[in-house]
Structures are given as structure tokens and as C-alpha cells.
Amino acid sequence: MARSMILSLRAASLALCAMGLAACGGSGKEVGEFKNDWTGNEIKIMQLQDPKVTGVVCHLAHFDRGVWDRIGNGNWFENPSNSSISCLQSGQITVGSIDLDKSGEEVFDQSQSLVFKQLAVRRIYDPGTDSLMYVSFSRTIVDGSAKMSLSTVALYGRDVTWPAGKPAAE
């Protein structure tokens, strides 16, 4: 009886760990990864397509903890909030119906823990410089402030299609 209970608890623990590790994944297309230390921690690089802006691609690098790091340091169900983003023109740019206010809109998010912590990317249009800004950030406050990274794609002087009409500069 006790042996079967221990085996059941062990199976339940493994299933919970697997669900937690799966929750730390995300959407986007993974185009690169490499181990950066002996504990199996990895830097993963995701290719992100803006759903409302064609011809722009972003690459988001983020940290993915390895099993040995999880065992040694605890926090089984979360990854650090560190990220870096770089965006560029990858073809003819067509800007669809995007949010033009100063807060922009979210174009990507990925869970970094079982609950609460998320890594996100927000697009903001700057009419004064005719550029798109992509900001990667964590929704969780870390050491007093959110960690973030910024990349800008200039639209000025480029052949850009605005099906709904280009907004006026401020």
C-alpha cells in the first residue's frame, strides 16, 4: 500500500514538473539556441512576425533554465525575465490597422513561469520619426524595475503601404 502511494506521488510530481516546464515555453518560431554554461542553461532565439505589419521581423533572445539549474536553485517553474530584441525590414512593409496611441499594442507574449511572469513584446508607432518601436519587457518587477529592450524599424524614406491611409505626423 505504502509503495503504491509513493509511486503515485512520484508520478504526480513528475507530471507536475513536466507541466511547469512546458508552461515556460512560448509561441513564435525558434530559430536558434545554444547552451551557455555547463548546467544546461540555454539562450533561445525566437523569430517573431508582427500580425499587423508584414515585412518586419523581430528576433527575441531569452534565457531558458536547464534541469540542473532548476534542481540546484529551486524555482522549478520559472525562467529569468532577461530578454533582448532586434527588429528589421525583411520585405515590402505593409502596415495594417495598428493601434496608434502612445501605449501601442502587444504583438507577442510568452509565459516565463507557471503563473504570473510573462515576457511580452509591444509595438508602438512614432509618427514624429515615422518609425515602429518594438519593446520587449517582463510583466514581473525584478529588482525594483521591469527589464526591457528596445528595437526600432525606420519607415521614413521607404516604400511603405498603409491600406487604411498613413497617419499624419505630429
C-alpha positions, 0 to 999 in steps of 0.5 A, spaced: 500 500 500 505 504 502 509 503 495 503 504 491 502 511 494 509 513 493 509 511 486 503 515 485 506 521 488 512 520 484 508 520 478 504 526 480 510 530 481 513 528 475 507 530 471 507 536 475 514 538 473 513 536 466 507 541 466 511 547 469 516 546 464 512 546 458 508 552 461 515 556 460 515 555 453 512 560 448 509 561 441 513 564 435 518 560 431 525 558 434 530 559 430 536 558 434 539 556 441 545 554 444 547 552 451 551 557 455 554 554 461 555 547 463 548 546 467 544 546 461 542 553 461 540 555 454 539 562 450 533 561 445 532 565 439 525 566 437 523 569 430 517 573 431 512 576 425 508 582 427 500 580 425 499 587 423 505 589 419 508 584 414 515 585 412 518 586 419 521 581 423 523 581 430 528 576 433 527 575 441 533 572 445 531 569 452 534 565 457 531 558 458 533 554 465 536 547 464 534 541 469 540 542 473 539 549 474 532 548 476 534 542 481 540 546 484 536 553 485 529 551 486 524 555 482 522 549 478 517 553 474 520 559 472 525 562 467 529 569 468 525 575 465 532 577 461 530 578 454 533 582 448 530 584 441 532 586 434 527 588 429 528 589 421 525 590 414 525 583 411 520 585 405 515 590 402 512 593 409 505 593 409 502 596 415 495 594 417 490 597 422 495 598 428 493 601 434 496 608 434 496 611 441 502 612 445 501 605 449 501 601 442 499 594 442 502 587 444 504 583 438 507 577 442 507 574 449 510 568 452 509 565 459 516 565 463 513 561 469 507 557 471 503 563 473 504 570 473 511 572 469 510 573 462 515 576 457 511 580 452 513 584 446 509 591 444 509 595 438 508 602 438 508 607 432 512 614 432 509 618 427 514 624 429 520 619 426 515 615 422 518 609 425 515 602 429 518 601 436 518 594 438 519 593 446 520 587 449 519 587 457 517 582 463 510 583 466 514 581 473 518 587 477 525 584 478 529 588 482 525 594 483 524 595 475 521 591 469 527 589 464 526 591 457 529 592 450 528 596 445 528 595 437 526 600 432 524 599 424 525 606 420 519 607 415 521 614 413 524 614 406 521 607 404 516 604 400 511 603 405 503 601 404 498 603 409 491 600 406 487 604 411 491 611 409 498 613 413 497 617 419 499 624 419 505 626 423 505 630 429 
